Amino acid sequence: MAVPKRKTSKAKTAGRKAANMKMGAPGLSTCPQCHEPKLPHRVCPTCGFYDGKDVVNNAE
């Protein structure tokens, strides 16, 4: 089994992890029906509308 010959430096480790540190939260858009925040190109979890049509029947 392969074993590292030298200790990996802090700079090398931090540089490798830096790409994951840059990732941010996904951008949110507002639903045109209920004006709640939702992910773009997805059905609104609050009202069930997508592209002006009632896709999910929320009979509560």
PDBQT receptor file of N, H, CA, C and O in Angstrom, charges set to zero:
ATOM      1  N   MET A   1       0.842  -1.180   0.000  1.00  0.00    +0.000 N 
ATOM      2  CA  MET A   1       0.000   0.000   0.000  1.00  0.00    +0.000 C 
ATOM      3  C   MET A   1       0.887   1.242   0.000  1.00  0.00    +0.000 C 
ATOM      4  O   MET A   1       1.907   1.271   0.688  1.00  0.00    +0.000 OA
ATOM      5  N   ALA A   2       0.512   2.261  -0.759  1.00  0.00    +0.000 N 
ATOM      6  H   ALA A   2      -0.317   2.237  -1.318  1.00  0.00    +0.000 HD
ATOM      7  CA  ALA A   2       1.325   3.471  -0.883  1.00  0.00    +0.000 C 
ATOM      8  C   ALA A   2       1.237   4.305   0.383  1.00  0.00    +0.000 C 
ATOM      9  O   ALA A   2       0.168   4.478   0.969  1.00  0.00    +0.000 OA
ATOM     10  N   VAL A   3       2.396   4.818   0.790  1.00  0.00    +0.000 N 
ATOM     11  H   VAL A   3       3.264   4.678   0.315  1.00  0.00    +0.000 HD
ATOM     12  CA  VAL A   3       2.481   5.645   1.986  1.00  0.00    +0.000 C 
ATOM     13  C   VAL A   3       3.193   6.934   1.606  1.00  0.00    +0.000 C 
ATOM     14  O   VAL A   3       4.194   6.877   0.891  1.00  0.00    +0.000 OA
ATOM     15  N   PRO A   4       2.712   8.114   2.061  1.00  0.00    +0.000 N 
ATOM     16  CA  PRO A   4       3.398   9.365   1.730  1.00  0.00    +0.000 C 
ATOM     17  C   PRO A   4       4.815   9.389   2.295  1.00  0.00    +0.000 C 
ATOM     18  O   PRO A   4       5.054   8.959   3.423  1.00  0.00    +0.000 OA
ATOM     19  N   LYS A   5       5.746   9.896   1.499  1.00  0.00    +0.000 N 
ATOM     20  H   LYS A   5       5.552  10.245   0.582  1.00  0.00    +0.000 HD
ATOM     21  CA  LYS A   5       7.136   9.947   1.931  1.00  0.00    +0.000 C 
ATOM     22  C   LYS A   5       7.382  11.138   2.848  1.00  0.00    +0.000 C 
ATOM     23  O   LYS A   5       8.197  11.058   3.768  1.00  0.00    +0.000 OA
ATOM     24  N   ARG A   6       6.680  12.241   2.601  1.00  0.00    +0.000 N 
ATOM     25  H   ARG A   6       6.019  12.306   1.854  1.00  0.00    +0.000 HD
ATOM     26  CA  ARG A   6       6.840  13.446   3.405  1.00  0.00    +0.000 C 
ATOM     27  C   ARG A   6       5.481  13.939   3.894  1.00  0.00    +0.000 C 
ATOM     28  O   ARG A   6       4.444  13.602   3.322  1.00  0.00    +0.000 OA
ATOM     29  N   LYS A   7       5.500  14.739   4.955  1.00  0.00    +0.000 N 
ATOM     30  H   LYS A   7       6.342  15.013   5.419  1.00  0.00    +0.000 HD
ATOM     31  CA  LYS A   7       4.283  15.351   5.478  1.00  0.00    +0.000 C 
ATOM     32  C   LYS A   7       3.777  16.394   4.478  1.00  0.00    +0.000 C 
ATOM     33  O   LYS A   7       4.566  17.157   3.920  1.00  0.00    +0.000 OA
ATOM     34  N   THR A   8       2.466  16.424   4.253  1.00  0.00    +0.000 N 
ATOM     35  H   THR A   8       1.825  15.804   4.706  1.00  0.00    +0.000 HD
ATOM     36  CA  THR A   8       1.883  17.438   3.374  1.00  0.00    +0.000 C 
ATOM     37  C   THR A   8       1.846  18.763   4.108  1.00  0.00    +0.000 C 
ATOM     38  O   THR A   8       1.349  18.845   5.231  1.00  0.00    +0.000 OA
ATOM     39  N   SER A   9       2.376  19.810   3.467  1.00  0.00    +0.000 N 
ATOM     40  H   SER A   9       2.779  19.744   2.555  1.00  0.00    +0.000 HD
ATOM     41  CA  SER A   9       2.465  21.118   4.126  1.00  0.00    +0.000 C 
ATOM     42  C   SER A   9       1.079  21.730   4.308  1.00  0.00    +0.000 C 
ATOM     43  O   SER A   9       0.116  21.332   3.653  1.00  0.00    +0.000 OA
ATOM     44  N   LYS A  10       1.002  22.701   5.208  1.00  0.00    +0.000 N 
ATOM     45  H   LYS A  10       1.785  23.024   5.740  1.00  0.00    +0.000 HD
ATOM     46  CA  LYS A  10      -0.266  23.392   5.469  1.00  0.00    +0.000 C 
ATOM     47  C   LYS A  10      -0.721  24.158   4.234  1.00  0.00    +0.000 C 
ATOM     48  O   LYS A  10      -1.919  24.228   3.961  1.00  0.00    +0.000 OA
ATOM     49  N   ALA A  11       0.214  24.733   3.484  1.00  0.00    +0.000 N 
ATOM     50  H   ALA A  11       1.188  24.676   3.706  1.00  0.00    +0.000 HD
ATOM     51  CA  ALA A  11      -0.130  25.494   2.283  1.00  0.00    +0.000 C 
ATOM     52  C   ALA A  11      -0.729  24.581   1.209  1.00  0.00    +0.000 C 
ATOM     53  O   ALA A  11      -1.692  24.954   0.539  1.00  0.00    +0.000 OA
ATOM     54  N   LYS A  12      -0.162  23.399   1.051  1.00  0.00    +0.000 N 
ATOM     55  H   LYS A  12       0.620  23.096   1.596  1.00  0.00    +0.000 HD
ATOM     56  CA  LYS A  12      -0.666  22.444   0.069  1.00  0.00    +0.000 C 
ATOM     57  C   LYS A  12      -2.070  21.976   0.448  1.00  0.00    +0.000 C 
ATOM     58  O   LYS A  12      -2.945  21.869  -0.411  1.00  0.00    +0.000 OA
ATOM     59  N   THR A  13      -2.280  21.699   1.727  1.00  0.00    +0.000 N 
ATOM     60  H   THR A  13      -1.569  21.786   2.424  1.00  0.00    +0.000 HD
ATOM     61  CA  THR A  13      -3.594  21.256   2.203  1.00  0.00    +0.000 C 
ATOM     62  C   THR A  13      -4.627  22.374   2.067  1.00  0.00    +0.000 C 
ATOM     63  O   THR A  13      -5.748  22.138   1.616  1.00  0.00    +0.000 OA
ATOM     64  N   ALA A  14      -4.244  23.591   2.459  1.00  0.00    +0.000 N 
ATOM     65  H   ALA A  14      -3.334  23.782   2.825  1.00  0.00    +0.000 HD
ATOM     66  CA  ALA A  14      -5.177  24.720   2.386  1.00  0.00    +0.000 C 
ATOM     67  C   ALA A  14      -5.520  25.064   0.942  1.00  0.00    +0.000 C 
ATOM     68  O   ALA A  14      -6.657  25.429   0.643  1.00  0.00    +0.000 OA
ATOM     69  N   GLY A  15      -4.542  24.951   0.044  1.00  0.00    +0.000 N 
ATOM     70  H   GLY A  15      -3.618  24.655   0.287  1.00  0.00    +0.000 HD
ATOM     71  CA  GLY A  15      -4.802  25.228  -1.368  1.00  0.00    +0.000 C 
ATOM     72  C   GLY A  15      -5.770  24.234  -1.976  1.00  0.00    +0.000 C 
ATOM     73  O   GLY A  15      -6.587  24.596  -2.823  1.00  0.00    +0.000 OA
ATOM     74  N   ARG A  16      -5.685  22.984  -1.550  1.00  0.00    +0.000 N 
ATOM     75  H   ARG A  16      -5.021  22.690  -0.862  1.00  0.00    +0.000 HD
ATOM     76  CA  ARG A  16      -6.590  21.966  -2.062  1.00  0.00    +0.000 C 
ATOM     77  C   ARG A  16      -8.008  22.183  -1.546  1.00  0.00    +0.000 C 
ATOM     78  O   ARG A  16      -8.977  21.949  -2.268  1.00  0.00    +0.000 OA
ATOM     79  N   LYS A  17      -8.129  22.629  -0.302  1.00  0.00    +0.000 N 
ATOM     80  H   LYS A  17      -7.342  22.819   0.284  1.00  0.00    +0.000 HD
ATOM     81  CA  LYS A  17      -9.446  22.847   0.295  1.00  0.00    +0.000 C 
ATOM     82  C   LYS A  17     -10.072  24.180  -0.103  1.00  0.00    +0.000 C 
ATOM     83  O   LYS A  17     -11.256  24.404   0.150  1.00  0.00    +0.000 OA
ATOM     84  N   ALA A  18      -9.288  25.073  -0.727  1.00  0.00    +0.000 N 
ATOM     85  H   ALA A  18      -8.326  24.891  -0.932  1.00  0.00    +0.000 HD
ATOM     86  CA  ALA A  18      -9.767  26.425  -1.035  1.00  0.00    +0.000 C 
ATOM     87  C   ALA A  18     -10.931  26.416  -2.024  1.00  0.00    +0.000 C 
ATOM     88  O   ALA A  18     -11.802  27.282  -1.951  1.00  0.00    +0.000 OA
ATOM     89  N   ALA A  19     -10.962  25.456  -2.946  1.00  0.00    +0.000 N 
ATOM     90  H   ALA A  19     -10.254  24.752  -3.006  1.00  0.00    +0.000 HD
ATOM     91  CA  ALA A  19     -12.029  25.407  -3.941  1.00  0.00    +0.000 C 
ATOM     92  C   ALA A  19     -13.381  25.193  -3.274  1.00  0.00    +0.000 C 
ATOM     93  O   ALA A  19     -14.386  25.748  -3.718  1.00  0.00    +0.000 OA
ATOM     94  N   ASN A  20     -13.415  24.387  -2.206  1.00  0.00    +0.000 N 
ATOM     95  H   ASN A  20     -12.599  23.935  -1.846  1.00  0.00    +0.000 HD
ATOM     96  CA  ASN A  20     -14.676  24.141  -1.509  1.00  0.00    +0.000 C 
ATOM     97  C   ASN A  20     -15.080  25.322  -0.646  1.00  0.00    +0.000 C 
ATOM     98  O   ASN A  20     -16.269  25.505  -0.383  1.00  0.00    +0.000 OA
ATOM     99  N   MET A  21     -14.131  26.126  -0.201  1.00  0.00    +0.000 N 
ATOM    100  H   MET A  21     -13.165  25.977  -0.415  1.00  0.00    +0.000 HD
ATOM    101  CA  MET A  21     -14.452  27.295   0.616  1.00  0.00    +0.000 C 
ATOM    102  C   MET A  21     -15.151  28.373  -0.215  1.00  0.00    +0.000 C 
ATOM    103  O   MET A  21     -15.914  29.170   0.330  1.00  0.00    +0.000 OA
ATOM    104  N   LYS A  22     -14.901  28.405  -1.520  1.00  0.00    +0.000 N 
ATOM    105  H   LYS A  22     -14.281  27.757  -1.963  1.00  0.00    +0.000 HD
ATOM    106  CA  LYS A  22     -15.459  29.445  -2.384  1.00  0.00    +0.000 C 
ATOM    107  C   LYS A  22     -16.934  29.225  -2.681  1.00  0.00    +0.000 C 
ATOM    108  O   LYS A  22     -17.647  30.168  -3.025  1.00  0.00    +0.000 OA
ATOM    109  N   MET A  23     -17.398  27.979  -2.549  1.00  0.00    +0.000 N 
ATOM    110  H   MET A  23     -16.818  27.213  -2.269  1.00  0.00    +0.000 HD
ATOM    111  CA  MET A  23     -18.779  27.690  -2.908  1.00  0.00    +0.000 C 
ATOM    112  C   MET A  23     -19.734  28.394  -1.946  1.00  0.00    +0.000 C 
ATOM    113  O   MET A  23     -19.558  28.346  -0.728  1.00  0.00    +0.000 OA
ATOM    114  N   GLY A  24     -20.744  29.045  -2.512  1.00  0.00    +0.000 N 
ATOM    115  H   GLY A  24     -20.887  29.083  -3.501  1.00  0.00    +0.000 HD
ATOM    116  CA  GLY A  24     -21.719  29.765  -1.700  1.00  0.00    +0.000 C 
ATOM    117  C   GLY A  24     -23.088  29.114  -1.778  1.00  0.00    +0.000 C 
ATOM    118  O   GLY A  24     -23.273  28.081  -2.421  1.00  0.00    +0.000 OA
ATOM    119  N   ALA A  25     -24.015  29.727  -1.124  1.00  0.00    +0.000 N 
ATOM    120  H   ALA A  25     -23.865  30.566  -0.602  1.00  0.00    +0.000 HD
ATOM    121  CA  ALA A  25     -25.388  29.231  -1.130  1.00  0.00    +0.000 C 
ATOM    122  C   ALA A  25     -25.999  29.435  -2.515  1.00  0.00    +0.000 C 
ATOM    123  O   ALA A  25     -25.624  30.376  -3.215  1.00  0.00    +0.000 OA
ATOM    124  N   PRO A  26     -26.931  28.573  -2.922  1.00  0.00    +0.000 N 
ATOM    125  CA  PRO A  26     -27.552  28.739  -4.231  1.00  0.00    +0.000 C 
ATOM    126  C   PRO A  26     -28.404  30.005  -4.271  1.00  0.00    +0.000 C 
ATOM    127  O   PRO A  26     -28.987  30.407  -3.265  1.00  0.00    +0.000 OA
ATOM    128  N   GLY A  27     -28.465  30.620  -5.438  1.00  0.00    +0.000 N 
ATOM    129  H   GLY A  27     -27.990  30.293  -6.255  1.00  0.00    +0.000 HD
ATOM    130  CA  GLY A  27     -29.246  31.838  -5.607  1.00  0.00    +0.000 C 
ATOM    131  C   GLY A  27     -30.729  31.552  -5.518  1.00  0.00    +0.000 C 
ATOM    132  O   GLY A  27     -31.209  30.579  -6.100  1.00  0.00    +0.000 OA
ATOM    133  N   LEU A  28     -31.455  32.377  -4.804  1.00  0.00    +0.000 N 
ATOM    134  H   LEU A  28     -31.065  33.167  -4.331  1.00  0.00    +0.000 HD
ATOM    135  CA  LEU A  28     -32.894  32.197  -4.654  1.00  0.00    +0.000 C 
ATOM    136  C   LEU A  28     -33.627  33.223  -5.496  1.00  0.00    +0.000 C 
ATOM    137  O   LEU A  28     -33.158  34.349  -5.663  1.00  0.00    +0.000 OA
ATOM    138  N   SER A  29     -34.763  32.838  -6.019  1.00  0.00    +0.000 N 
ATOM    139  H   SER A  29     -35.143  31.924  -5.883  1.00  0.00    +0.000 HD
ATOM    140  CA  SER A  29     -35.645  33.756  -6.709  1.00  0.00    +0.000 C 
ATOM    141  C   SER A  29     -36.965  33.787  -5.953  1.00  0.00    +0.000 C 
ATOM    142  O   SER A  29     -37.191  32.971  -5.059  1.00  0.00    +0.000 OA
ATOM    143  N   THR A  30     -37.829  34.717  -6.306  1.00  0.00    +0.000 N 
ATOM    144  H   THR A  30     -37.645  35.380  -7.032  1.00  0.00    +0.000 HD
ATOM    145  CA  THR A  30     -39.119  34.817  -5.625  1.00  0.00    +0.000 C 
ATOM    146  C   THR A  30     -40.208  34.227  -6.512  1.00  0.00    +0.000 C 
ATOM    147  O   THR A  30     -40.184  34.378  -7.733  1.00  0.00    +0.000 OA
ATOM    148  N   CYS A  31     -41.139  33.570  -5.892  1.00  0.00    +0.000 N 
ATOM    149  H   CYS A  31     -41.158  33.447  -4.900  1.00  0.00    +0.000 HD
ATOM    150  CA  CYS A  31     -42.277  32.986  -6.608  1.00  0.00    +0.000 C 
ATOM    151  C   CYS A  31     -43.210  34.118  -7.047  1.00  0.00    +0.000 C 
ATOM    152  O   CYS A  31     -43.556  34.969  -6.228  1.00  0.00    +0.000 OA
ATOM    153  N   PRO A  32     -43.626  34.148  -8.318  1.00  0.00    +0.000 N 
ATOM    154  CA  PRO A  32     -44.533  35.214  -8.755  1.00  0.00    +0.000 C 
ATOM    155  C   PRO A  32     -45.942  35.091  -8.184  1.00  0.00    +0.000 C 
ATOM    156  O   PRO A  32     -46.686  36.071  -8.181  1.00  0.00    +0.000 OA
ATOM    157  N   GLN A  33     -46.323  33.909  -7.700  1.00  0.00    +0.000 N 
ATOM    158  H   GLN A  33     -45.719  33.112  -7.703  1.00  0.00    +0.000 HD
ATOM    159  CA  GLN A  33     -47.668  33.713  -7.149  1.00  0.00    +0.000 C 
ATOM    160  C   GLN A  33     -47.756  34.130  -5.687  1.00  0.00    +0.000 C 
ATOM    161  O   GLN A  33     -48.594  34.951  -5.312  1.00  0.00    +0.000 OA
ATOM    162  N   CYS A  34     -46.861  33.543  -4.847  1.00  0.00    +0.000 N 
ATOM    163  H   CYS A  34     -46.180  32.876  -5.151  1.00  0.00    +0.000 HD
ATOM    164  CA  CYS A  34     -46.967  33.781  -3.401  1.00  0.00    +0.000 C 
ATOM    165  C   CYS A  34     -45.832  34.649  -2.863  1.00  0.00    +0.000 C 
ATOM    166  O   CYS A  34     -45.826  34.987  -1.679  1.00  0.00    +0.000 OA
ATOM    167  N   HIS A  35     -44.875  35.011  -3.709  1.00  0.00    +0.000 N 
ATOM    168  H   HIS A  35     -44.880  34.736  -4.671  1.00  0.00    +0.000 HD
ATOM    169  CA  HIS A  35     -43.753  35.898  -3.355  1.00  0.00    +0.000 C 
ATOM    170  C   HIS A  35     -42.870  35.337  -2.242  1.00  0.00    +0.000 C 
ATOM    171  O   HIS A  35     -42.261  36.097  -1.490  1.00  0.00    +0.000 OA
ATOM    172  N   GLU A  36     -42.800  34.015  -2.136  1.00  0.00    +0.000 N 
ATOM    173  H   GLU A  36     -43.295  33.397  -2.747  1.00  0.00    +0.000 HD
ATOM    174  CA  GLU A  36     -41.901  33.357  -1.196  1.00  0.00    +0.000 C 
ATOM    175  C   GLU A  36     -40.603  32.995  -1.923  1.00  0.00    +0.000 C 
ATOM    176  O   GLU A  36     -40.625  32.787  -3.136  1.00  0.00    +0.000 OA
ATOM    177  N   PRO A  37     -39.482  32.915  -1.216  1.00  0.00    +0.000 N 
ATOM    178  CA  PRO A  37     -38.241  32.520  -1.888  1.00  0.00    +0.000 C 
ATOM    179  C   PRO A  37     -38.276  31.050  -2.296  1.00  0.00    +0.000 C 
ATOM    180  O   PRO A  37     -38.773  30.198  -1.560  1.00  0.00    +0.000 OA
ATOM    181  N   LYS A  38     -37.736  30.769  -3.489  1.00  0.00    +0.000 N 
ATOM    182  H   LYS A  38     -37.332  31.461  -4.087  1.00  0.00    +0.000 HD
ATOM    183  CA  LYS A  38     -37.680  29.402  -4.000  1.00  0.00    +0.000 C 
ATOM    184  C   LYS A  38     -36.466  29.272  -4.896  1.00  0.00    +0.000 C 
ATOM    185  O   LYS A  38     -35.920  30.274  -5.357  1.00  0.00    +0.000 OA
ATOM    186  N   LEU A  39     -36.038  28.034  -5.147  1.00  0.00    +0.000 N 
ATOM    187  H   LEU A  39     -36.481  27.220  -4.773  1.00  0.00    +0.000 HD
ATOM    188  CA  LEU A  39     -34.936  27.797  -6.066  1.00  0.00    +0.000 C 
ATOM    189  C   LEU A  39     -35.426  28.015  -7.497  1.00  0.00    +0.000 C 
ATOM    190  O   LEU A  39     -36.557  27.651  -7.819  1.00  0.00    +0.000 OA
ATOM    191  N   PRO A  40     -34.594  28.600  -8.359  1.00  0.00    +0.000 N 
ATOM    192  CA  PRO A  40     -35.035  28.836  -9.731  1.00  0.00    +0.000 C 
ATOM    193  C   PRO A  40     -35.231  27.537 -10.502  1.00  0.00    +0.000 C 
ATOM    194  O   PRO A  40     -34.545  26.548 -10.245  1.00  0.00    +0.000 OA
ATOM    195  N   HIS A  41     -36.163  27.540 -11.442  1.00  0.00    +0.000 N 
ATOM    196  H   HIS A  41     -36.720  28.344 -11.651  1.00  0.00    +0.000 HD
ATOM    197  CA  HIS A  41     -36.496  26.412 -12.311  1.00  0.00    +0.000 C 
ATOM    198  C   HIS A  41     -37.010  25.213 -11.527  1.00  0.00    +0.000 C 
ATOM    199  O   HIS A  41     -36.780  24.070 -11.922  1.00  0.00    +0.000 OA
ATOM    200  N   ARG A  42     -37.701  25.463 -10.423  1.00  0.00    +0.000 N 
ATOM    201  H   ARG A  42     -37.888  26.392 -10.102  1.00  0.00    +0.000 HD
ATOM    202  CA  ARG A  42     -38.278  24.389  -9.620  1.00  0.00    +0.000 C 
ATOM    203  C   ARG A  42     -39.683  24.801  -9.165  1.00  0.00    +0.000 C 
ATOM    204  O   ARG A  42     -40.004  25.989  -9.120  1.00  0.00    +0.000 OA
ATOM    205  N   VAL A  43     -40.507  23.820  -8.833  1.00  0.00    +0.000 N 
ATOM    206  H   VAL A  43     -40.247  22.855  -8.870  1.00  0.00    +0.000 HD
ATOM    207  CA  VAL A  43     -41.856  24.084  -8.330  1.00  0.00    +0.000 C 
ATOM    208  C   VAL A  43     -41.740  24.756  -6.970  1.00  0.00    +0.000 C 
ATOM    209  O   VAL A  43     -40.905  24.373  -6.150  1.00  0.00    +0.000 OA
ATOM    210  N   CYS A  44     -42.574  25.754  -6.732  1.00  0.00    +0.000 N 
ATOM    211  H   CYS A  44     -43.252  26.066  -7.398  1.00  0.00    +0.000 HD
ATOM    212  CA  CYS A  44     -42.570  26.458  -5.450  1.00  0.00    +0.000 C 
ATOM    213  C   CYS A  44     -43.066  25.498  -4.367  1.00  0.00    +0.000 C 
ATOM    214  O   CYS A  44     -44.156  24.941  -4.496  1.00  0.00    +0.000 OA
ATOM    215  N   PRO A  45     -42.282  25.295  -3.296  1.00  0.00    +0.000 N 
ATOM    216  CA  PRO A  45     -42.728  24.368  -2.253  1.00  0.00    +0.000 C 
ATOM    217  C   PRO A  45     -43.893  24.904  -1.432  1.00  0.00    +0.000 C 
ATOM    218  O   PRO A  45     -44.584  24.133  -0.766  1.00  0.00    +0.000 OA
ATOM    219  N   THR A  46     -44.121  26.215  -1.468  1.00  0.00    +0.000 N 
ATOM    220  H   THR A  46     -43.559  26.842  -2.008  1.00  0.00    +0.000 HD
ATOM    221  CA  THR A  46     -45.195  26.805  -0.669  1.00  0.00    +0.000 C 
ATOM    222  C   THR A  46     -46.551  26.693  -1.359  1.00  0.00    +0.000 C 
ATOM    223  O   THR A  46     -47.518  26.208  -0.771  1.00  0.00    +0.000 OA
ATOM    224  N   CYS A  47     -46.615  27.147  -2.622  1.00  0.00    +0.000 N 
ATOM    225  H   CYS A  47     -45.829  27.540  -3.101  1.00  0.00    +0.000 HD
ATOM    226  CA  CYS A  47     -47.913  27.183  -3.300  1.00  0.00    +0.000 C 
ATOM    227  C   CYS A  47     -48.073  26.113  -4.379  1.00  0.00    +0.000 C 
ATOM    228  O   CYS A  47     -49.197  25.850  -4.807  1.00  0.00    +0.000 OA
ATOM    229  N   GLY A  48     -46.985  25.489  -4.830  1.00  0.00    +0.000 N 
ATOM    230  H   GLY A  48     -46.072  25.703  -4.483  1.00  0.00    +0.000 HD
ATOM    231  CA  GLY A  48     -47.076  24.419  -5.815  1.00  0.00    +0.000 C 
ATOM    232  C   GLY A  48     -47.207  24.886  -7.246  1.00  0.00    +0.000 C 
ATOM    233  O   GLY A  48     -47.592  24.094  -8.106  1.00  0.00    +0.000 OA
ATOM    234  N   PHE A  49     -46.901  26.147  -7.540  1.00  0.00    +0.000 N 
ATOM    235  H   PHE A  49     -46.588  26.790  -6.841  1.00  0.00    +0.000 HD
ATOM    236  CA  PHE A  49     -47.001  26.672  -8.892  1.00  0.00    +0.000 C 
ATOM    237  C   PHE A  49     -45.650  26.619  -9.585  1.00  0.00    +0.000 C 
ATOM    238  O   PHE A  49     -44.613  26.767  -8.939  1.00  0.00    +0.000 OA
ATOM    239  N   TYR A  50     -45.656  26.408 -10.905  1.00  0.00    +0.000 N 
ATOM    240  H   TYR A  50     -46.499  26.287 -11.430  1.00  0.00    +0.000 HD
ATOM    241  CA  TYR A  50     -44.463  26.500 -11.737  1.00  0.00    +0.000 C 
ATOM    242  C   TYR A  50     -44.885  27.031 -13.093  1.00  0.00    +0.000 C 
ATOM    243  O   TYR A  50     -45.792  26.488 -13.725  1.00  0.00    +0.000 OA
ATOM    244  N   ASP A  51     -44.231  28.087 -13.540  1.00  0.00    +0.000 N 
ATOM    245  H   ASP A  51     -43.494  28.527 -13.027  1.00  0.00    +0.000 HD
ATOM    246  CA  ASP A  51     -44.496  28.715 -14.835  1.00  0.00    +0.000 C 
ATOM    247  C   ASP A  51     -45.959  29.139 -14.969  1.00  0.00    +0.000 C 
ATOM    248  O   ASP A  51     -46.546  29.030 -16.046  1.00  0.00    +0.000 OA
ATOM    249  N   GLY A  52     -46.546  29.627 -13.864  1.00  0.00    +0.000 N 
ATOM    250  H   GLY A  52     -46.069  29.715 -12.989  1.00  0.00    +0.000 HD
ATOM    251  CA  GLY A  52     -47.909  30.126 -13.883  1.00  0.00    +0.000 C 
ATOM    252  C   GLY A  52     -48.979  29.050 -13.851  1.00  0.00    +0.000 C 
ATOM    253  O   GLY A  52     -50.166  29.361 -13.954  1.00  0.00    +0.000 OA
ATOM    254  N   LYS A  53     -48.580  27.779 -13.709  1.00  0.00    +0.000 N 
ATOM    255  H   LYS A  53     -47.616  27.526 -13.626  1.00  0.00    +0.000 HD
ATOM    256  CA  LYS A  53     -49.550  26.682 -13.684  1.00  0.00    +0.000 C 
ATOM    257  C   LYS A  53     -49.501  25.984 -12.336  1.00  0.00    +0.000 C 
ATOM    258  O   LYS A  53     -48.440  25.867 -11.722  1.00  0.00    +0.000 OA
ATOM    259  N   ASP A  54     -50.672  25.518 -11.878  1.00  0.00    +0.000 N 
ATOM    260  H   ASP A  54     -51.533  25.613 -12.376  1.00  0.00    +0.000 HD
ATOM    261  CA  ASP A  54     -50.749  24.769 -10.616  1.00  0.00    +0.000 C 
ATOM    262  C   ASP A  54     -50.296  23.335 -10.897  1.00  0.00    +0.000 C 
ATOM    263  O   ASP A  54     -51.061  22.526 -11.422  1.00  0.00    +0.000 OA
ATOM    264  N   VAL A  55     -49.049  23.032 -10.544  1.00  0.00    +0.000 N 
ATOM    265  H   VAL A  55     -48.428  23.689 -10.118  1.00  0.00    +0.000 HD
ATOM    266  CA  VAL A  55     -48.471  21.736 -10.848  1.00  0.00    +0.000 C 
ATOM    267  C   VAL A  55     -48.755  20.735  -9.732  1.00  0.00    +0.000 C 
ATOM    268  O   VAL A  55     -49.122  19.590  -9.995  1.00  0.00    +0.000 OA
ATOM    269  N   VAL A  56     -48.583  21.175  -8.480  1.00  0.00    +0.000 N 
ATOM    270  H   VAL A  56     -48.284  22.105  -8.266  1.00  0.00    +0.000 HD
ATOM    271  CA  VAL A  56     -48.797  20.316  -7.315  1.00  0.00    +0.000 C 
ATOM    272  C   VAL A  56     -50.069  20.783  -6.630  1.00  0.00    +0.000 C 
ATOM    273  O   VAL A  56     -50.204  21.961  -6.299  1.00  0.00    +0.000 OA
ATOM    274  N   ASN A  57     -50.993  19.870  -6.416  1.00  0.00    +0.000 N 
ATOM    275  H   ASN A  57     -50.883  18.913  -6.685  1.00  0.00    +0.000 HD
ATOM    276  CA  ASN A  57     -52.253  20.222  -5.762  1.00  0.00    +0.000 C 
ATOM    277  C   ASN A  57     -52.047  20.217  -4.259  1.00  0.00    +0.000 C 
ATOM    278  O   ASN A  57     -51.944  19.153  -3.649  1.00  0.00    +0.000 OA
ATOM    279  N   ASN A  58     -51.986  21.407  -3.653  1.00  0.00    +0.000 N 
ATOM    280  H   ASN A  58     -52.070  22.271  -4.149  1.00  0.00    +0.000 HD
ATOM    281  CA  ASN A  58     -51.819  21.532  -2.202  1.00  0.00    +0.000 C 
ATOM    282  C   ASN A  58     -53.180  21.758  -1.568  1.00  0.00    +0.000 C 
ATOM    283  O   ASN A  58     -53.519  22.889  -1.222  1.00  0.00    +0.000 OA
ATOM    284  N   ALA A  59     -53.956  20.709  -1.411  1.00  0.00    +0.000 N 
ATOM    285  H   ALA A  59     -53.680  19.790  -1.692  1.00  0.00    +0.000 HD
ATOM    286  CA  ALA A  59     -55.263  20.807  -0.768  1.00  0.00    +0.000 C 
ATOM    287  C   ALA A  59     -55.098  20.586   0.721  1.00  0.00    +0.000 C 
ATOM    288  O   ALA A  59     -55.153  19.455   1.206  1.00  0.00    +0.000 OA
ATOM    289  N   GLU A  60     -54.895  21.684   1.446  1.00  0.00    +0.000 N 
ATOM    290  H   GLU A  60     -54.850  22.603   1.052  1.00  0.00    +0.000 HD
ATOM    291  CA  GLU A  60     -54.700  21.586   2.906  1.00  0.00    +0.000 C 
ATOM    292  C   GLU A  60     -55.905  22.109   3.620  1.00  0.00    +0.000 C 
ATOM    293  O   GLU A  60     -55.941  22.113   4.850  1.00  0.00    +0.000 OA
TER     294      GLU A  60
